[in-house]
Amino acid sequence: QVQLVESGGGLVQAGGSLRLSCAASGRTFSTAVMGWFRQAPGKEREFVAAISWGDLRTYYTDSVKGRFTISKDNAKNTVYLQMNSLKPEDTADYYCAADAHAGSVSSVRGDYWGQGTQVTVSS
């Protein structure tokens, strides 16, 4: 089992920045890919970004390319999502996900999920 805990959400004005963190614990040695998803009110959960644990390959949805950056700190078993130039349409609950044993940054399964952190971008 892998436990994921997100933090860093909050309220920010359009054009501002936030950094989300996802701390992993438990059987983290089995983690292959970690990613971020988001779900806006009344909408389905959508993929945002992912990073592979081994070769640091990254993948982003088109709407965040050039604005968001995913990274990880192996020593802390933590994945970050740096969000710059935020827009009101980025408002959502953001969830961290992890795939164990094997996975692809372009198709994160979500074997494990965090509880989510809320991001609100005001116009």
Disulfide bonds with the S-S distance in Angstrom:
Cys22-Cys96 2.05
